[in-house]
Amino acid sequence: MMQLPIDDILPQLLDTLSAHCNAVLVASPGAGKTTRVPLALLGSGWLKNQRIIMLEPRRLAARSAARFMAASLGEQVGETVGYRVRMDTRVGPGTVIEVVTEGVLTRMLQSDPALEGVGIVIFDEFHERHLHSDLGLALCLQTQAVLREDLRLLVMSATLAAEPVAALLGDAPVIVSEGRAFPVETIYAEGRAAGRLEDAAARTVMEAISRDEGDVLVFLPGAGEIRRLEGVLKGALSSQGEGVRVVPLYGSLSAEAQDSAVAASPQGERKIVLATSIAESSITVRGVRIVVDCGLSRVPRFSPRTGMTRLETVPVSVASADQRRGRAGREAPGICYRLWTEADHRQLQPESDPELLGSDLAPLALELAIWGIADPAELAWLTAPPAGAFAQACQLLRSLDALAADGKPTPHGAAMAALGMHPRLAHMVLAGDGLGFGAASCHLAALLSDRDPLRSSRSIDMRLRLEALHGGAPGAGLDEATGRRIAAEAREWMRAAGIRPHAGAERDAECCGILLAQAYPDRIAQRRGDGRFLLRSGRGAIVPELQPLSSAPYLVVADIEDAGADSRIMLAAPITLAEIERYCAGQLEWESHISWDRSALSVRARRKLLLGSLVLKEGPLSDADPERIMEALMGGIAEQGLDILPWTRQSRQLLERIRLMHVHNPDNWPDLTEATLLATMKDWLAPYIGGMRNASDLGRLNMTDIIASGLTWQSRQQLDEEVPTHLTVPSGSRIAIDYSDPTAPVLAVRLQELFGWQQTPHIAGGKLPITIHLLSPAHRPVQVTKDLASFWQQAYFEVKKDLKGRYPKHYWPDNPLEAMPTNRAKPRG
């Protein structure tokens, strides 16, 4: 067997694990840790015929590692060495080393928290910080602390800062293997590339294959860029004849396609592998001497604010860039072309963010609930789950009936967790089975778990995907391999859920909207015109192009890009109002809306059928609560002001007279200012407005009687005596007093009617002088006074000169105190 750098430290590692239960191994890329460490542990005395579980972040890496180790032993996979990945298990009764992917480890822990029969759990490539790696380590640490102090844990990484992990593992020993990588020359771009990413990559690849030897590994952010670059390269290579093959490598490819991409090229042939970050670590792509790195990675970003996840393209970290470069030096000296400048490289963050910080935490929250943990703080984490995202996840799980109000899992939640799929899809499968759509729900779950098989289609209609899966959409573009893989996954979930296949699968599309409403109840959307929709959460969404679903009254959105003012709907299915009422009945709420309509000056009583922010139905509320009607009416009066009430001169004067008495005697007279009246309407107005709804009804009120009803008989007598409504002046006229200013009541009277009135009259028990507005014969003010005697003695004669000239036919005596008052031009004579 070929000597590898990791072999030098294996004795130290074995001694450490004999003396300690936990350890951290840091080994450079290419050191051989993934395939040599598990085999080296087979003979350890502490293992005692127990199994070794090694966690690999990706299925491709898990299968490759198991096959390599089995071949090293001269065996087939499934004998001493086996693997368990989703939908593919190769283990036998004699299997000691099991290479598993992240979800599988979680299921093993949930079914057997003590991990009986397991001697050690190895976390490989821990630096990638996948959510399930962090979760698995946290659960294993609790298992070790509570149930299995003999259980050993080994964390292995190529680029991880070892100290925090060692501290988390109880100050575990750290072992370092320097590794042995062949030298790799690094070439940076001279400037930032203009135009499309794949065009810049294509130019670099074509230059590299003409100048350098070996196969090429190109790192791209996603499958879309891989497909576009594949087309560009095949066109560029077509003129060069045979000898160079372009192959994609990403997670949703079949196992056969992935294995083919990493296998060594036949003699005389070169290959260009277009890969996502799946090829960054754990696996060796045979024959690679050249790496072309675009420097970007696509990661999910979950928003607790919207409850949605969007894929975000971000620059790689320095650690990831170094991992990618190292792929060129696994088997011989190599070269790495970086499509960014050296200055840009200095701006990269040292390490990638843990997946746990930007992910939808619903799967983690459900796993913790099944484990018996309501608060993540009860476990030891390298990075704690964000509180906002975790609360959002628990809220979603409650809406899916997975968690009870106390945070404990329901029986339905336990059944969801057992399926090993996202809680949304698990709920859809179980609920769909109960509705008689079990097989359809599994087909739909398999489609939603994979990349969109019709991603080249402009249609967002999820029903087309189901029809294509069943061969009912000719020309839809679903390739045979993809269809087989998705169908196999659907069958696996049917088996896991105990659902039997059914005839007539081509009718699955008819229930697509109903099923999506089970998985995405928060994404039911209502059309608001022109391809624009309102989600149940209150957020806007838009169908990107005009198509049949643009005019659907209701949609259920399965995939959405949360960006901009309105999110972009990527996948959806229609649902009818009748289906919402039937299949989402427990989420609907009738709400009575009784409110004041300012434009109509009336109380409106309506009932609305609501689904979150969506108003599904609306109509008059015939049996509205009279108390609520009255409250709304008083609210309208408060909004409009007291002027909406039918005040007469008499009622307003009564109000003002009482206000005057309050100003001068606040202890014995009520406060009837507008602010107080508005605040106390329930006391003084409510008894009179029963059955009323609008301003027209209010017009029937007698405000004089209403205001007076608040006074005792004695108070009314005192009011009439001390604050009269009118005063009789010397001419005999009975003139109303204006009490609008409670500190200065006004008597407006023609000057000639006051001849002979020597003193200013007083009210309020003689305490308050009347302010007299003396008017001309044309009823225009000529003088204002509170001292009538002084007016007669000093100002009258000047006023007389002016008025006599303007009104010569009227009576202007020289001695007003002895003259006869008159309400005519001249006194009767």
C-alpha positions in Angstrom: 0.0 0.0 0.0 1.3 3.5 -1.0 2.7 5.5 1.9 0.6 8.6 2.8 1.5 11.5 5.1 -1.2 10.5 7.7 0.7 7.2 8.3 3.4 9.0 10.2 1.0 10.2 12.9 -1.3 7.1 13.1 0.6 5.6 16.1 0.2 8.9 18.0 -3.5 9.0 17.2 -4.0 5.4 18.3 -2.2 6.1 21.6 -4.2 9.3 22.1 -7.6 7.5 21.6 -6.5 4.8 24.0 -5.9 7.4 26.7 -8.6 9.9 25.8 -12.2 9.6 24.6 -12.0 12.7 22.4 -9.4 14.0 20.0 -9.0 16.5 17.1 -7.0 15.6 14.0 -5.9 18.4 11.7 -4.5 17.0 8.4 -3.6 18.8 5.2 -5.6 18.0 2.0 -4.2 14.8 0.5 -2.8 13.4 3.8 -5.1 10.4 3.6 -7.0 10.9 6.8 -10.4 9.9 5.4 -9.4 6.4 4.2 -6.5 5.5 6.6 -7.8 6.6 10.0 -10.8 4.3 10.2 -8.8 1.3 9.0 -6.0 2.0 11.5 -8.6 2.0 14.4 -9.9 -1.5 13.6 -7.4 -3.3 15.9 -7.8 -0.9 18.9 -8.3 -2.7 22.2 -11.0 -0.2 23.3 -13.1 -0.9 20.2 -14.1 -4.3 21.6 -15.8 -5.5 18.4 -17.9 -2.3 18.2 -18.5 -0.4 15.0 -16.8 2.7 13.7 -19.2 5.4 12.4 -17.6 8.0 10.1 -19.7 11.0 9.1 -19.1 12.4 5.6 -20.8 15.7 4.6 -21.6 14.4 1.0 -22.9 11.2 -0.5 -20.3 11.1 -3.2 -17.5 11.4 -0.6 -19.1 8.7 1.6 -19.4 6.2 -1.3 -15.9 7.0 -2.6 -14.3 6.6 0.9 -16.1 3.3 1.6 -15.1 1.8 -1.8 -11.4 2.9 -1.4 -11.2 1.4 2.1 -12.9 -1.8 1.0 -10.5 -2.1 -1.9 -7.6 -1.6 0.4 -8.7 -4.6 2.3 -9.3 -6.6 -0.8 -13.0 -6.7 -0.2 -16.3 -5.5 -1.7 -18.2 -2.7 -0.1 -20.7 -4.1 2.4 -18.2 -6.5 4.0 -15.9 -4.9 6.6 -16.5 -1.5 5.2 -19.9 -0.2 4.2 -21.9 3.0 3.7 -25.3 4.4 4.4 -26.5 7.4 2.4 -30.0 8.5 1.4 -31.6 5.9 -0.8 -28.4 3.8 -1.0 -27.2 1.4 1.8 -24.3 -1.1 1.5 -23.7 -2.8 4.8 -23.7 -6.4 5.9 -23.7 -8.3 9.1 -19.9 -8.2 9.4 -19.6 -4.4 8.6 -17.4 -2.7 11.2 -16.8 0.7 9.5 -19.9 2.5 8.3 -19.5 5.7 6.3 -22.7 7.7 6.7 -24.0 11.0 5.6 -25.3 13.6 8.0 -29.0 12.8 8.1 -28.2 9.1 8.6 -26.2 9.8 11.7 -29.1 11.9 13.2 -31.5 9.1 12.5 -29.2 6.6 14.2 -28.9 8.8 17.3 -32.7 9.3 17.5 -33.4 5.6 17.2 -30.7 4.7 19.7 -29.4 7.7 21.8 -26.8 5.5 23.5 -25.4 4.3 20.2 -25.1 0.8 21.5 -22.5 -1.2 19.6 -20.7 1.9 18.4 -17.2 2.5 19.7 -16.3 5.8 18.0 -17.9 8.5 15.8 -15.6 10.3 13.4 -16.6 13.6 12.0 -14.7 14.0 8.8 -14.2 17.4 7.0 -15.7 19.2 10.0 -14.4 22.5 8.7 -17.2 22.6 6.2 -19.5 23.2 9.2 -22.7 21.7 7.8 -25.7 22.0 10.0 -26.1 18.3 10.6 -22.4 18.0 11.5 -22.8 20.6 14.2 -26.1 18.9 15.3 -24.5 15.5 15.3 -21.6 16.6 17.4 -23.8 18.3 19.9 -26.0 15.2 20.3 -23.0 12.9 20.5 -21.5 15.1 23.2 -24.7 14.8 25.3 -24.8 11.0 24.7 -21.2 10.8 25.9 -21.9 12.9 28.9 -25.1 11.2 30.0 -25.2 7.6 28.6 -21.8 6.5 27.2 -18.7 7.9 28.8 -16.8 5.3 26.9 -17.9 6.6 23.5 -15.1 8.1 21.6 -15.4 11.2 19.3 -12.8 12.2 16.7 -13.1 15.4 14.8 -11.0 15.5 11.6 -10.4 18.6 9.4 -8.1 20.0 6.8 -8.4 23.7 7.5 -10.2 24.0 10.9 -8.9 26.1 13.7 -8.5 23.3 16.2 -8.5 25.2 19.5 -12.3 26.0 19.7 -13.2 22.4 18.8 -10.7 21.0 21.2 -12.2 23.1 24.0 -15.7 22.0 23.1 -14.5 18.4 23.4 -13.3 19.0 26.9 -9.8 20.2 26.0 -9.2 17.2 23.8 -5.7 16.6 22.5 -4.9 18.0 19.0 -2.9 16.0 16.6 -1.5 17.6 13.4 -0.4 15.9 10.2 1.5 18.3 7.9 0.5 16.2 4.9 2.3 16.0 1.6 0.9 17.9 -1.2 2.7 18.4 -4.5 3.5 22.0 -5.3 0.8 24.0 -7.0 1.5 27.2 -8.8 -1.1 29.9 -8.2 -2.0 32.4 -11.0 -4.3 35.3 -10.2 -6.3 37.3 -12.7 -4.7 40.6 -13.7 -8.0 42.4 -13.3 -11.7 41.7 -12.7 -13.2 39.8 -15.6 -15.8 41.6 -17.6 -18.9 39.9 -19.0 -20.3 36.5 -18.0 -18.6 34.4 -15.5 -18.7 31.3 -17.8 -17.1 33.2 -20.7 -14.1 34.2 -18.5 -13.9 30.6 -17.2 -14.0 29.2 -20.8 -11.1 31.5 -21.9 -9.0 30.4 -19.0 -9.8 26.7 -19.5 -9.0 26.8 -23.2 -5.7 28.5 -22.5 -4.8 26.0 -19.7 -5.5 22.8 -21.8 -3.3 24.2 -24.6 -0.5 25.1 -22.2 -0.6 22.7 -19.3 -0.9 18.9 -18.9 -3.5 16.8 -17.1 -7.2 17.0 -16.5 -9.0 20.2 -15.5 -11.2 20.8 -12.5 -13.3 24.0 -12.7 -15.1 25.3 -9.6 -18.4 27.1 -10.3 -21.2 28.3 -7.9 -24.0 26.2 -9.2 -25.5 23.8 -11.8 -26.8 26.7 -13.9 -23.3 28.0 -14.5 -22.1 24.5 -15.1 -24.6 23.9 -17.8 -23.8 27.2 -19.5 -20.0 26.7 -19.4 -20.5 23.1 -20.6 -22.2 24.5 -23.7 -19.5 27.1 -24.3 -16.7 24.6 -23.9 -18.2 21.9 -26.1 -18.6 24.5 -28.8 -15.0 25.7 -28.5 -13.7 22.1 -28.4 -15.7 20.8 -31.4 -13.0 22.0 -33.8 -10.2 20.2 -32.0 -11.6 16.7 -32.6 -11.7 13.9 -30.1 -9.7 13.6 -26.9 -11.2 16.1 -24.5 -14.4 15.3 -22.5 -16.5 17.8 -20.5 -18.3 16.3 -17.5 -20.5 18.0 -14.8 -20.2 17.2 -11.1 -22.9 18.4 -8.7 -25.0 17.0 -5.9 -28.2 16.2 -7.7 -26.5 14.1 -10.4 -27.0 10.3 -10.3 -24.4 8.3 -8.4 -23.3 6.8 -11.7 -22.7 10.2 -13.2 -20.8 11.4 -10.1 -18.6 8.3 -10.0 -17.8 8.7 -13.7 -16.8 12.3 -13.2 -14.2 11.5 -10.4 -12.8 8.4 -12.1 -9.5 8.6 -14.0 -9.7 9.3 -17.7 -8.9 6.5 -20.1 -5.4 6.5 -21.6 -5.1 9.2 -24.2 -8.1 11.2 -23.1 -8.4 14.4 -21.1 -11.4 15.6 -19.2 -12.7 18.9 -17.9 -14.8 18.5 -14.8 -17.2 21.3 -14.0 -18.0 21.1 -10.3 -19.6 22.9 -7.5 -18.1 22.9 -4.0 -18.9 19.2 -3.9 -15.4 18.6 -5.2 -13.7 20.8 -2.6 -12.7 18.1 -0.1 -13.1 14.5 0.8 -12.8 13.2 -2.8 -10.0 13.0 -5.3 -10.9 13.7 -8.9 -8.3 11.4 -10.6 -6.0 12.9 -13.1 -6.5 16.6 -12.2 -3.4 18.8 -12.6 -5.2 22.0 -13.4 -7.8 23.9 -11.2 -9.7 26.9 -12.5 -11.5 28.5 -9.6 -14.2 31.1 -10.2 -14.0 32.0 -6.5 -17.8 31.9 -5.9 -20.1 29.6 -3.9 -23.8 29.4 -3.7 -25.2 29.1 -0.1 -28.7 29.2 1.3 -29.6 32.2 3.4 -32.7 31.9 5.6 -34.6 35.0 6.6 -36.5 34.8 9.9 -38.3 38.0 8.9 -39.9 36.4 5.8 -39.6 32.7 6.7 -38.0 32.0 3.3 -34.7 30.8 2.1 -32.9 32.3 -0.9 -29.7 31.0 -2.5 -27.0 33.7 -2.4 -23.8 33.7 -4.4 -20.9 34.7 -2.3 -17.1 34.8 -2.5 -15.4 31.8 -1.1 -13.3 32.0 2.0 -9.5 31.7 2.1 -9.8 28.2 3.5 -12.1 27.1 0.7 -9.9 28.6 -1.9 -6.9 26.8 -0.5 -8.9 23.5 -0.5 -9.8 24.0 -4.1 -6.2 24.8 -5.1 -5.1 21.7 -3.3 -7.1 19.6 -5.7 -4.4 20.3 -8.4 -1.6 18.8 -6.2 -3.1 15.6 -5.1 -1.2 13.3 -7.5 1.5 15.5 -9.1 2.6 19.1 -9.3 -0.2 21.3 -10.6 -1.4 24.8 -11.4 -4.4 26.8 -10.1 -5.9 29.7 -12.0 -7.9 32.0 -9.8 -10.4 34.3 -11.6 -9.9 37.1 -9.1 -7.0 39.4 -8.4 -4.4 39.1 -5.6 -5.8 42.3 -4.1 -9.3 40.8 -4.0 -7.9 37.7 -2.4 -6.7 39.7 0.6 -10.3 40.8 1.2 -11.7 37.3 1.5 -12.8 36.2 4.9 -10.6 33.5 6.5 -13.2 30.8 6.9 -16.7 30.1 5.6 -19.7 30.8 7.9 -21.2 27.8 9.6 -24.2 26.6 7.6 -26.2 26.7 10.9 -26.0 30.6 10.8 -27.8 30.9 7.5 -30.1 27.9 7.2 -33.7 27.1 7.7 -33.6 25.6 11.2 -36.9 23.7 11.0 -35.2 20.3 10.6 -32.8 21.0 13.5 -35.7 22.3 15.7 -37.7 19.1 15.1 -34.7 16.9 15.7 -34.0 18.7 19.0 -37.6 18.3 20.1 -37.5 14.6 19.4 -34.3 14.4 21.3 -36.1 16.1 24.2 -34.5 19.5 23.9 -36.7 22.7 23.8 -33.9 25.2 24.2 -30.7 24.7 22.1 -28.7 26.2 25.0 -29.1 22.8 26.8 -26.5 21.4 24.4 -22.9 22.2 23.8 -22.4 23.9 20.4 -19.4 25.2 18.5 -21.8 27.8 17.2 -25.2 28.2 18.8 -28.3 28.4 16.6 -29.5 32.0 16.0 -32.4 32.7 18.3 -34.5 34.4 15.7 -34.2 31.7 13.1 -34.8 29.0 15.8 -38.0 30.7 17.0 -39.2 31.0 13.4 -38.5 27.3 12.9 -40.5 26.4 16.0 -43.4 28.6 14.8 -43.4 26.7 11.5 -43.4 23.3 13.2 -46.4 24.3 15.4 -48.3 25.3 12.2 -47.5 21.9 10.8 -48.8 20.2 14.0 -45.3 18.8 14.7 -44.9 20.6 18.0 -47.4 21.2 20.8 -47.7 24.6 22.5 -45.2 23.5 25.1 -42.6 22.8 22.5 -42.8 19.0 22.8 -43.2 16.9 19.7 -46.6 15.6 18.8 -47.1 12.0 17.6 -47.5 13.6 14.2 -44.2 15.4 14.6 -42.4 12.1 15.7 -43.8 10.5 12.5 -42.5 13.4 10.4 -39.0 13.1 11.9 -38.9 9.4 11.2 -39.3 10.0 7.5 -36.0 11.9 7.4 -37.1 14.6 5.0 -37.7 18.3 5.5 -40.6 18.8 8.0 -42.6 20.6 5.3 -42.4 17.7 3.0 -42.8 15.1 5.7 -46.0 16.8 6.8 -47.2 16.9 3.2 -46.6 13.2 2.8 -48.4 12.2 6.0 -51.3 14.6 5.5 -51.5 13.7 1.8 -51.8 10.0 2.7 -54.6 10.9 5.1 -56.4 12.7 2.3 -56.0 9.8 -0.1 -53.2 11.4 -2.1 -50.3 9.5 -0.5 -48.5 8.4 -3.7 -48.9 11.8 -5.2 -47.5 13.5 -2.1 -44.3 11.3 -2.3 -43.9 12.0 -6.0 -44.2 15.7 -5.3 -41.8 15.5 -2.3 -39.2 13.8 -4.5 -39.5 16.5 -7.1 -39.2 19.3 -4.5 -36.2 17.6 -2.9 -34.3 17.6 -6.2 -33.3 20.4 -8.6 -36.2 21.6 -10.8 -36.2 18.9 -13.6 -37.7 21.4 -16.0 -35.5 24.3 -15.1 -35.2 25.3 -18.7 -39.0 25.8 -18.8 -40.4 29.3 -18.3 -43.5 27.9 -16.7 -43.7 28.0 -12.9 -46.5 25.3 -12.9 -45.6 22.5 -10.6 -48.2 20.3 -12.2 -46.1 20.1 -15.4 -43.3 18.5 -13.3 -45.6 15.9 -12.0 -47.0 15.2 -15.5 -43.5 15.0 -16.9 -42.5 12.5 -14.1 -45.4 10.3 -15.2 -44.7 10.7 -18.9 -47.7 12.8 -19.4 -46.0 16.0 -20.7 -44.4 15.2 -24.0 -41.5 17.4 -24.9 -41.3 18.8 -21.4 -37.5 18.2 -21.2 -37.3 15.7 -18.3 -34.4 13.4 -19.1 -34.7 9.7 -18.5 -31.9 9.5 -15.8 -33.4 12.3 -13.8 -36.9 10.8 -14.0 -35.6 7.4 -12.8 -33.8 9.0 -9.9 -36.8 11.1 -8.8 -39.2 8.1 -9.2 -36.8 5.9 -7.2 -36.7 8.5 -4.4 -40.5 8.7 -4.4 -40.8 4.9 -4.1 -38.3 5.0 -1.2 -40.5 7.5 0.7 -43.6 5.6 -0.1 -41.9 2.6 1.5 -40.8 4.6 4.5 -44.3 6.1 5.0 -46.1 2.8 4.4 -47.9 4.1 1.3 -48.9 1.7 -1.5 -48.6 2.7 -5.1 -51.8 3.5 -6.9 -53.2 3.3 -10.4 -53.9 6.5 -12.2 -50.8 8.4 -11.2 -51.2 10.7 -14.2 -54.0 12.3 -12.1 -51.5 13.4 -9.4 -51.4 16.9 -10.9 -55.0 17.5 -10.0 -54.2 17.5 -6.3 -50.9 19.4 -6.6 -52.2 22.7 -5.1 -53.9 20.8 -2.2 -50.7 19.0 -1.3 -48.5 22.1 -1.6 -50.8 23.8 0.8 -49.9 21.2 3.4 -46.2 21.8 2.9 -46.3 25.5 2.5 -49.4 26.8 4.3 -47.6 30.1 4.8 -47.1 30.5 1.1 -50.7 30.5 -0.1 -51.0 33.5 -2.3 -54.0 35.6 -3.6 -53.9 37.4 -6.9 -54.0 41.1 -6.8 -53.7 41.7 -10.5 -51.2 41.8 -13.3 -49.2 38.7 -12.2 -48.8 40.1 -8.7 -49.8 38.1 -5.6 -50.1 38.7 -1.9 -48.7 35.9 0.3 -50.5 34.8 3.4 -47.6 36.4 5.4 -48.5 39.8 3.9 -45.4 39.9 1.6 -45.8 40.6 -2.1 -44.8 38.1 -4.8 -44.8 38.2 -8.5 -44.9 35.7 -11.4 -41.9 36.7 -13.5 -43.4 36.2 -16.9 -46.9 36.3 -18.3 -48.2 32.7 -18.3 -51.5 30.9 -17.4 -50.8 30.9 -13.7 -50.4 34.7 -13.8 -54.2 35.0 -13.7 -54.9 32.2 -11.2 -57.0 33.6 -8.3 -55.0 31.6 -5.8 -51.6 29.9 -5.8 -49.5 27.8 -3.5 -45.8 28.8 -3.9 -43.3 26.0 -3.5 -40.2 27.9 -4.5 -39.6 31.6 -4.2 -36.7 34.0 -4.5 -36.8 36.4 -1.5 -35.3 39.5 -3.1 -36.6 43.0 -3.7 -39.9 44.5 -2.8 -41.8 41.5 -4.3 -40.4 38.0 -4.1 -40.1 36.1 -7.4 -42.3 33.0 -7.7 -40.3 30.2 -9.2 -42.6 27.2 -8.7 -46.3 27.1 -7.7 -49.6 25.3 -8.3 -53.1 26.7 -8.4 -55.6 26.1 -5.7 -59.3 27.0 -5.6 -61.1 28.9 -2.9 -63.2 25.9 -2.2 -60.1 23.7 -1.8 -58.6 26.3 0.7 -61.9 26.2 2.7 -61.9 22.4 2.7 -58.3 21.5 3.2 -57.1 24.4 5.3 -60.3 24.8 7.4 -58.4 24.8 10.7 -56.3 27.7 9.6 -59.2 30.0 8.5 -60.7 32.6 10.8 -63.9 34.6 10.5 -63.3 38.1 11.7 -65.9 40.8 12.3 -64.9 44.2 11.3 -67.0 47.0 12.8 -65.5 50.4 12.2 -66.3 54.0 11.3 -66.3 54.9 7.7 -65.1 58.5 7.5 -66.3 59.0 3.9 -69.8 57.7 4.5 -70.0 59.1 8.1 -71.4 55.7 9.1 -70.5 52.6 11.0 -69.8 49.7 8.7 -70.3 46.2 10.0 -68.7 43.5 7.8 -67.4 39.9 8.3 -64.2 38.7 6.6 -62.9 35.2 6.1 -59.2 35.4 6.7 -56.2 33.3 6.0 -53.4 35.3 7.6 -53.2 38.5 5.6 -55.5 37.2 2.8 -59.2 38.2 2.8 -60.9 35.2 1.2 -64.5 36.4 1.6 -66.2 39.6 2.8 -69.8 40.6 3.3 -72.3 42.5 5.5 -72.4 41.5 9.2 -76.1 41.1 9.9 -75.9 40.2 13.5 -73.4 42.7 14.7 -73.0 43.2 18.4 -74.9 46.4 19.4 -72.2 47.3 21.9 -69.5 47.1 19.2 -71.7 49.2 16.9 -72.1 51.8 19.6 -68.3 51.8 20.4 -67.6 52.3 16.7 -70.1 55.1 16.4 -68.5 56.8 19.4 -65.1 56.2 17.8 -66.4 58.0 14.7 -67.7 60.9 16.8 -64.3 61.1 18.5 -62.6 61.1 15.0 -65.0 63.7 13.5 -65.3 65.9 16.6 -68.4 67.0 18.5 -69.6 69.2 15.6 -71.0 66.0 14.0 -73.8 66.2 16.7 -76.9 68.2 15.9 -76.2 71.3 18.0 -78.7 74.1 18.0 -78.2 77.6 19.2 -80.1 76.7 22.3 -78.1 73.5 23.1 -74.8 75.1 22.3 -75.6 78.1 24.6 -76.6 75.7 27.4 -73.3 73.9 27.0 -71.4 77.2 27.1 -73.4 78.4 30.2 -72.4 75.3 32.1 -68.8 75.7 31.0 -68.9 79.2 32.4 -70.2 78.0 35.8 -67.4 75.3 35.9 -64.8 78.0 35.3 -65.9 80.0 38.2 -67.0 77.1 40.5 -65.2 73.9 39.3 -66.1 71.9 42.4 -69.8 72.1 42.0 -70.2 72.2 38.2 -69.2 69.6 35.6 -66.3 70.0 33.2 -67.9 70.0 29.7 -64.9 71.0 27.6 -64.8 69.2 24.3 -61.9 67.0 25.4 -63.8 65.8 28.5 -67.0 65.2 26.6 -65.2 63.1 24.0 -63.5 61.1 26.7 -66.7 60.5 28.6 -69.1 59.8 25.8 -69.9 56.4 27.3 -71.4 58.2 30.3 -73.4 61.0 28.9 -74.1 60.1 25.2 -74.3 56.3 25.0 -77.8 56.1 26.6 -79.2 58.1 23.7 -77.5 56.5 20.7 -78.6 52.8 21.0 -79.5 51.5 17.5 -77.9 54.4 15.7 -75.2 53.9 13.0 -74.6 57.1 11.1 -74.6 60.9 11.1 -78.2 60.9 9.8 -79.3 58.9 12.9 -77.4 61.3 15.1 -79.4 64.1 13.7 -82.4 62.9 15.7 -80.7 63.7 19.0 -82.0 66.6 21.2 -78.7 67.9 22.5 -80.4 70.4 24.8 -82.2 67.7 26.7 -79.0 65.5 26.7 -76.8 68.2 28.2 -79.5 69.3 30.6 -80.0 65.7 31.8 -76.7 65.9 33.6 -78.0 68.7 35.9 -80.1 68.4 39.0 -83.3 70.5 39.3 -81.6 72.8 41.7 -78.6 73.2 39.4 -81.0 74.2 36.5 -82.7 76.8 38.7 -79.3 78.2 39.8 -78.1 78.3 36.2 -81.2 80.2 35.0 -80.8 82.6 37.8 -77.1 83.3 37.7 -76.3 82.7 34.0 -79.5 83.7 32.1 -80.0 82.9 28.5 -81.1 86.5 27.7 -81.0 89.9 29.1 -83.9 92.5 28.7 -82.4 95.8 27.8 -83.9 99.3 28.4 -85.6 99.3 25.0 -87.5 96.2 26.0 -85.7 93.9 23.7 -84.8 90.4 25.1 -81.3 89.7 23.7 -79.4 86.4 23.9 -76.1 86.3 25.7 -73.1 84.8 23.9 -71.3 82.5 26.3 -68.7 81.1 23.8 -65.9 82.6 25.9 -66.7 81.5 29.5 -64.5 84.2 30.9 -66.1 87.0 28.9 -69.8 86.5 28.0 -71.0 89.0 25.4 -74.2 91.0 24.9 -74.3 92.4 21.4 -76.9 95.2 21.2 -77.5 98.4 19.3 -76.3 101.5 21.3 -79.7 103.2 21.1 -81.4 100.4 23.0 -79.3 101.0 26.1 -80.0 104.7 26.7 -80.7 105.2 30.4 -78.8 102.0 31.4 -76.2 103.5 33.7 -74.2 100.4 34.9 -72.9 97.3 33.2 -75.0 94.2 34.1 -73.2 91.4 36.0 -74.0 87.6 36.1 -72.8 84.6 38.1 -74.0 86.1 41.3 -72.7 89.5 40.4 -69.1 88.2 40.0 -68.8 88.5 36.2 -69.5 91.7 34.2 -71.0 91.3 30.8 -68.9 92.4 27.9 -71.1 94.7 25.8 -70.6 95.0 22.1 -72.3 98.3 21.2 -73.7 98.2 17.7 -74.5 100.8 15.1 -78.0 101.0 13.6 -76.6 98.7 10.9 -75.6 96.1 13.6 -71.9 96.8 13.2 -69.7 97.0 16.3 -68.6 100.5 17.2 -67.4 100.0 20.8 -66.7 97.2 23.3 -66.9 97.8 26.9 -67.2 96.3 30.4 -67.8 99.7 31.9 -71.0 101.2 30.5 -70.9 104.2 32.9 -67.5 105.2 31.8 -68.6 104.8 28.1 -71.5 107.3 28.6 -69.2 109.8 30.3 -66.2 109.6 28.0 -66.6 107.8 24.7 -70.2 108.3 23.8 -69.8 111.8 22.4 -67.0 110.8 20.0 -69.1 107.8 18.9 -72.2 110.1 18.5 -70.3 112.5 16.1 -69.4 109.6 13.9 -72.7 107.8 13.9 -74.9 110.9 13.6 -73.1 111.8 10.4 -73.7 108.3 9.0 -77.1 107.8 10.3 -78.7 111.2 10.5 -82.3 109.9 10.6 -81.6 108.1 13.9 -81.9 109.5 17.4 -78.7 110.8 19.0 -79.5 112.6 22.3 -77.0 114.8 24.0 -77.7 113.1 27.4 -77.9 109.3 26.9 -78.6 108.6 30.5 -81.9 110.5 30.5 -82.9 109.7 26.9 -85.6 107.2 26.0 -84.1 103.9 24.7 -85.5 102.7 21.4 -85.2 99.7 19.1 -86.4 102.0 16.2 -84.8 104.9 14.4 -86.4 107.4 16.8 -88.4 106.8 19.9 -92.2 106.9 19.6 -93.2 110.3 20.4 
